[in-house]
Amino acid sequence: MPRFHFLAITFGFNLYWLLAVWGQFDYIWLLIVMLVACWWIFQGSWRFAIIAATAGISMDALLSYFGVYQFDGNAIPPWLILLWLGFASFVWLLRKVIQNYPSYVLVVIGSIGGTVSYLAGLRLEAISWPMGIPVTMMITLVSWLVYSIILLVLLKLSVQRWGED
């Protein structure tokens, strides 16, 4: 993947993340437009995104159910569902880059990156951590470690099933 493409995709996802977490309900329409545009341009990305996002949304739903995370309202917010779909699409777009790294490196990066992302969400008041920062960080780190492993397995199976399209 050319460096410019990598940087453009990474910038695009970081913008998407910021609109979702900082903007929450204010920019849902823009998140939908960006997601549909991604799926239209990169037509194979939607399949993986739906599968991988479902696993992530399920993880957040469980953590919310057990009181680790708390969102406004009793349900997973729409902006977070869109964020999961965007994240999974981002992973699919970078799959060739991702596949160049050892799994253990990716799991460590995923664990730390996911935890830092949720800490940023806490700081931006998109999420509450009723159990406190130390406990929630440890639970989030372990959760993202498991999710990162699942994500890599899903990515490998999806590439085998659908190829590189």
C-alpha positions as CSV (number, residue, x, y, z in Angstrom):
1,M,0.0,0.0,0.0
2,P,1.5,3.4,-1.0
3,R,2.3,5.6,2.0
4,F,-0.2,8.3,0.9
5,H,-3.0,5.8,0.9
6,F,-2.1,4.6,4.3
7,L,-1.9,8.1,5.7
8,A,-5.2,9.1,4.0
9,I,-7.0,6.1,5.4
10,T,-5.5,6.6,8.9
11,F,-6.4,10.3,8.8
12,G,-9.9,9.5,7.6
13,F,-10.5,7.0,10.5
14,N,-9.1,9.4,13.1
15,L,-11.5,12.1,11.8
16,Y,-14.3,9.5,11.9
17,W,-13.4,8.5,15.5
18,L,-13.4,12.2,16.6
19,L,-16.7,12.9,15.0
20,A,-18.2,9.8,16.7
21,V,-16.7,10.2,20.2
22,W,-16.5,14.0,20.5
23,G,-19.6,14.8,18.4
24,Q,-21.7,11.8,19.5
25,F,-25.2,12.4,18.4
26,D,-24.4,15.7,16.6
27,Y,-22.7,14.1,13.6
28,I,-24.4,10.8,13.2
29,W,-25.6,11.9,9.7
30,L,-21.9,12.5,8.7
31,L,-20.7,9.2,10.1
32,I,-23.4,7.4,8.0
33,V,-22.4,9.3,4.9
34,M,-18.7,8.5,5.5
35,L,-19.4,4.9,6.2
36,V,-21.6,4.5,3.1
37,A,-19.0,6.2,1.0
38,C,-16.3,3.8,2.3
39,W,-18.5,0.8,1.5
40,W,-19.3,2.1,-1.9
41,I,-15.7,2.9,-2.8
42,F,-14.3,-0.3,-1.2
43,Q,-17.2,-2.6,-1.9
44,G,-15.8,-5.7,-0.1
45,S,-15.3,-3.8,3.2
46,W,-19.0,-4.0,4.4
47,R,-19.0,-7.8,4.8
48,F,-16.0,-7.8,7.2
49,A,-17.2,-4.6,8.9
50,I,-20.5,-6.1,9.9
51,I,-19.0,-9.3,11.3
52,A,-16.1,-7.6,13.2
53,A,-18.3,-4.8,14.4
54,T,-20.9,-7.2,15.8
55,A,-18.2,-8.8,17.9
56,G,-17.1,-5.4,19.2
57,I,-20.6,-4.2,19.9
58,S,-21.3,-7.4,21.8
59,M,-18.2,-6.8,23.9
60,D,-19.3,-3.3,24.7
61,A,-22.8,-4.5,25.5
62,L,-21.5,-7.1,27.9
63,L,-19.2,-4.6,29.6
64,S,-22.0,-2.2,29.9
65,Y,-24.4,-4.9,31.3
66,F,-21.8,-5.8,34.0
67,G,-21.4,-2.1,34.9
68,V,-17.9,-1.6,33.5
69,Y,-19.0,1.1,31.1
70,Q,-22.0,3.4,31.3
71,F,-23.5,5.3,28.4
72,D,-26.3,7.9,28.5
73,G,-29.4,5.8,28.3
74,N,-29.6,2.0,28.7
75,A,-28.5,1.0,25.3
76,I,-25.3,1.1,23.2
77,P,-25.6,4.5,21.5
78,P,-25.9,4.8,17.7
79,W,-22.7,6.7,17.4
80,L,-20.8,3.8,19.0
81,I,-22.4,1.3,16.7
82,L,-21.3,3.5,13.8
83,L,-17.8,3.8,15.3
84,W,-17.5,0.0,15.5
85,L,-18.6,-0.3,11.8
86,G,-16.0,2.4,10.9
87,F,-13.2,0.8,12.9
88,A,-13.9,-2.6,11.3
89,S,-13.9,-1.0,7.9
90,F,-10.6,0.7,8.7
91,V,-9.1,-2.7,9.7
92,W,-10.3,-4.2,6.4
93,L,-8.8,-1.4,4.4
94,L,-5.4,-1.9,6.1
95,R,-5.5,-5.7,6.1
96,K,-2.5,-6.0,3.8
97,V,-0.4,-3.8,6.1
98,I,-1.8,-5.6,9.2
99,Q,-0.9,-9.0,7.8
100,N,2.8,-8.0,7.6
101,Y,3.1,-7.9,11.4
102,P,3.4,-10.8,13.9
103,S,0.1,-11.5,15.7
104,Y,1.6,-10.9,19.1
105,V,2.6,-7.4,18.1
106,L,-0.9,-6.7,16.7
107,V,-2.5,-8.0,19.9
108,V,-0.4,-5.8,22.1
109,I,-1.1,-2.7,19.9
110,G,-4.8,-3.6,19.8
111,S,-4.9,-4.0,23.6
112,I,-3.2,-0.7,24.3
113,G,-4.9,1.2,21.5
114,G,-8.3,0.1,22.4
115,T,-7.8,1.0,26.1
116,V,-6.4,4.4,25.2
117,S,-9.3,5.0,22.9
118,Y,-11.8,4.3,25.7
119,L,-9.8,6.4,28.1
120,A,-10.0,9.3,25.6
121,G,-13.8,8.6,25.4
122,L,-13.9,9.0,29.2
123,R,-12.1,12.3,29.0
124,L,-14.4,13.5,26.3
125,E,-17.4,12.5,28.5
126,A,-18.7,10.0,25.9
127,I,-18.6,7.2,28.4
128,S,-18.6,6.8,32.2
129,W,-16.5,4.2,34.2
130,P,-18.5,3.4,37.3
131,M,-15.8,1.1,38.6
132,G,-13.1,3.7,38.5
133,I,-10.1,4.2,36.2
134,P,-7.6,1.5,37.4
135,V,-10.2,-1.3,37.5
136,T,-11.8,-0.3,34.2
137,M,-8.5,0.1,32.5
138,M,-7.4,-3.4,33.4
139,I,-10.8,-4.9,32.3
140,T,-10.6,-2.9,29.1
141,L,-7.1,-4.0,28.4
142,V,-8.0,-7.7,28.8
143,S,-11.2,-7.2,26.8
144,W,-9.3,-5.6,23.9
145,L,-6.6,-8.3,24.1
146,V,-9.4,-10.9,23.6
147,Y,-11.1,-8.8,20.9
148,S,-7.8,-8.3,19.1
149,I,-7.3,-12.0,18.8
150,I,-10.8,-12.5,17.6
151,L,-10.4,-9.7,15.1
152,L,-7.2,-11.2,13.7
153,V,-8.9,-14.6,13.3
154,L,-11.9,-13.0,11.6
155,L,-9.6,-11.1,9.3
156,K,-7.7,-14.2,8.3
157,L,-10.9,-16.2,7.7
158,S,-12.5,-13.3,5.8
159,V,-9.5,-12.9,3.5
160,Q,-9.5,-16.7,2.9
161,R,-13.3,-16.6,2.1
162,W,-13.5,-13.4,0.1
163,G,-10.0,-12.9,-1.1
164,E,-8.3,-9.5,-1.2
165,D,-11.2,-7.6,-2.8
